[in-house]
Amino acid sequence: MSVVMMENKMTVQLNQEKEQSAGTAIEEKDVVFNTKELNLWYSETHALKNINLSINEKEVTAIIGPSGCGKSTYIKTLNRMVELVPGVRTTGEITYKGKNILDRSFRVEDLRTQVGMVFQKPNPFPKSIYENIVYGPKIHGIRNKKILDEIVEQSLKGAYIWDEVKDRLHENAYGLSGGQQQRLCIARCLAVQPDVILMDEPTSALDPKSTLKIEELIQQLKKDYSIIIVTHNMQQAARISDKTAFFLNGEVIEFGDTNTIFTNPSDSRTEDYISGRFG
Amino acid sequence: MALKKEMQTGNRLRINEMIAENKNKKSMANIMEKIIPAILFILASITILTTLGILYTLLTEAIEFFKRVPIWEFFTTTELKPLSQNPKFGVLPLINGTIISTIIAMLIAGPIGLMSAIYLSEYASDKVRRVLKPLLEVLAGIPTIVYGFFAFTFVTPLIRSVWPEVEATNILSPGIVMGVMIIPMIASLSEDAMNSVPNAMREGSLAMGATKLETTFKVVIPAAFSGIIASFVLGISRAIGETMIVTIASGSSKNFTFDITQSMQTMTAYIVEVSGGEAAAGSTIYYSLYAVALTLFVFTLLMNLLARYVSRKFREEY
């Protein structure tokens, strides 16, 4: 399907493991994803260029930038969903908790179990609300009905949608409103207790009220999960994120504390973008 | 540019006037606007009228038959001897033959067709699909008479070489060949159904850490289920109505048996045999054709109703 090309991956990985054991452990502990020299091509298009980013645990990291700048591509690389596009090639490395996920020996199913994803458009399965939630646990071998019931309640509560759906768990998920469907998708993601949740413009298809609910939810989720969110909405990035990365034409222009990026950007292009001069 | 210039110089195009002028010329078009739908309606009603006509003939002639042979005897007795001195008209051997040949055909066509569809829709690359799908559909274009003697002259001897108890004419061989004939239909329609499942659903599943196989069987197939069922039912209807293959390869013995090594006759094959010349108009055997045809009609009708019910009941809406 796709070719994941790695250059010098073994030596790089070994070196890094050495570094970690050498005593930088305390500092490295908080890092969940470390991207080094990541390049990505869609056939001939160079979509990501020399990306270096390190993403912290239990923080909200926002990725902003104009359309086509590679921000969606980047988060899809973090759970390797990008490989579904034929003709994708990558070089460089992304370490997740110290292991290179671009390495072929890294089982993609394991990665995606630990790194969940919420999509731009809500995509519940055409099944009941209950079946949507237990889908993940079931494919990972949890069969006990009592445990599944508990997972359903816990996940729906975690996504603040329990009160709205608890009396209709066995109705089709497509009977829910768009905002509810998106929170259901978040609940579905929580059901397998991932470490990281990737969100690809999760509110762009929703009305303002549902957007607000999702933003509040993200604030709650950050206590237990590392969240990486792609957004078109700069106010949203400013409201909910701790760190912000600004992408432009496949490059990271600026990455740092959200406050700094929005009040005192060091690159003029960042300033132009956040002040609405382009994009 | 030219338009802009004209507007600037005051030579504005009077488009609204031109339209108004054209409207007055349109009376001919207005008449067509009314006549064409009427013609379309008449043409569309031809199908309905034909169906009603067929149903009328079937019913009147079948009623004539049931005046001579009681309806309960027709549907409950297992002896069919239309040409003997003391003729017996029990339709069960024919129904039995039809059902058994259909079951054999679907045992072949169902799994193979569905698996082919899964391969084509989920696993084959675009390149492979573009070659395979048309090839598969060629199989559907072969005349059934060809399948018929393929069954009789190739498949039956092949079966008999490994299973000598099988008779020279038997229900097994045409059943298998009918199955092969139906595979492309099921594969193609099921593939369409699976292809129309939005990719967002596959992505949702894969992003949960599901494998491709799990995604296919737990998300794509359930979502495409009503389409898959519809393809199966069409396959069954095709098997029930199939005539040439069974006529050639299954012989014409009117046994009531469940032994697939023996010759059996289906409803369709009976109609071919009897209408082939032995039935004088007005005789009981002549009317029996209509009774059998009516039974066949009811069978396919029931199948279609069942299909609607099942596909509605199991539909996963998205």
Interface residues (C-beta under 8 A of the other chain):
Chain A: N79 M81 L84 E109 D110 L111 R112 T113 Q114 G116 M117 F119 K121 N123 P124 F125 P126 K127 Y135 G136 I139 H140 N172 Y174 C185 R188 C189 V192
Chain B: P198 A200 M201 E203 G204 S205 L206 A207 M208 G209 A210 T211 E214 K218 V219 P222 A223 E316 E317 Y318
